[in-house]
């Protein structure tokens, strides 16, 4: 983590958040897919994330960054970067029928994350409606049987990823998935083994779905294994909620905004996380797909300075 004594934002009265390791991710550069002409090239992402003052990154969508560990280790090391986690998408509520396909996807990501020295695998539930087109793919609520599938297979995933790759899974509540609101997040946590399944609390997604991140940290602190730092624009959020806008088009409208202009306030979130007295990654993810190629760097630099002013 960058020292508080470096950079123009160092003159802050905020206490150092010594247990918080700040990073960023391809998402903050408008990267959602392994290959897309609207996204910045991967070398530019690595150059600019390092230039912004971050030391930790996530892998992003599998195939965006090089999947050869030797190549990626060289490219990250010479920029002073380290990898905190990989990311996978799962639809485990569909039951055993999807396990083998899911595991093949997980294994590729977990193997690369392990080779890069990462400690976590971020697990995102599958969307109930398409994030680009808004097409409804399945009901937005789960049956009791689907909840059982989701919880038991997620526990299995946690065990097998830990045994085979030495990584901890952290499940990411996400808009337009079945783990979204406070009610569904709490139901998921109460239905899973704390020894196998932790949470990646994304402050923006949780606020998008009406949740209070500080309250969740204070109530379920032992289950918080990872943070994504993000804010939502309350005015745009009110509009997309009223209109039932899918998540992808909502992002294109700017619902996820640059800190500290949105909600939740990140200072109190970081302070609550520090009180847990465990080491936590806090990875900045400002959903910006699609965006102009020159937009992410200045935003990332300002965001890093803002987080330093919070003590991180």
Secondary structure as GFF3:
##gff-version 3
##sequence-region A 1 312
A	DSSP	three_ten_helix	8	10	.	.	.	ID=ss1
A	DSSP	beta_strand	20	24	.	.	.	ID=ss2
A	DSSP	three_ten_helix	26	29	.	.	.	ID=ss3
A	DSSP	alpha_helix	42	51	.	.	.	ID=ss4
A	DSSP	beta_strand	56	58	.	.	.	ID=ss5
A	DSSP	alpha_helix	69	77	.	.	.	ID=ss6
A	DSSP	beta_strand	82	90	.	.	.	ID=ss7
A	DSSP	three_ten_helix	92	94	.	.	.	ID=ss8
A	DSSP	three_ten_helix	96	98	.	.	.	ID=ss9
A	DSSP	alpha_helix	99	115	.	.	.	ID=ss10
A	DSSP	beta_strand	120	125	.	.	.	ID=ss11
A	DSSP	alpha_helix	144	165	.	.	.	ID=ss12
A	DSSP	beta_strand	168	172	.	.	.	ID=ss13
A	DSSP	alpha_helix	182	190	.	.	.	ID=ss14
A	DSSP	beta_strand	198	202	.	.	.	ID=ss15
A	DSSP	alpha_helix	203	208	.	.	.	ID=ss16
A	DSSP	alpha_helix	213	219	.	.	.	ID=ss17
A	DSSP	three_ten_helix	221	223	.	.	.	ID=ss18
A	DSSP	beta_strand	224	229	.	.	.	ID=ss19
A	DSSP	beta_strand	231	232	.	.	.	ID=ss20
A	DSSP	alpha_helix	234	243	.	.	.	ID=ss21
A	DSSP	alpha_helix	247	252	.	.	.	ID=ss22
A	DSSP	beta_strand	256	257	.	.	.	ID=ss23
A	DSSP	alpha_helix	266	274	.	.	.	ID=ss24
A	DSSP	beta_strand	280	284	.	.	.	ID=ss25
A	DSSP	alpha_helix	295	309	.	.	.	ID=ss26
###
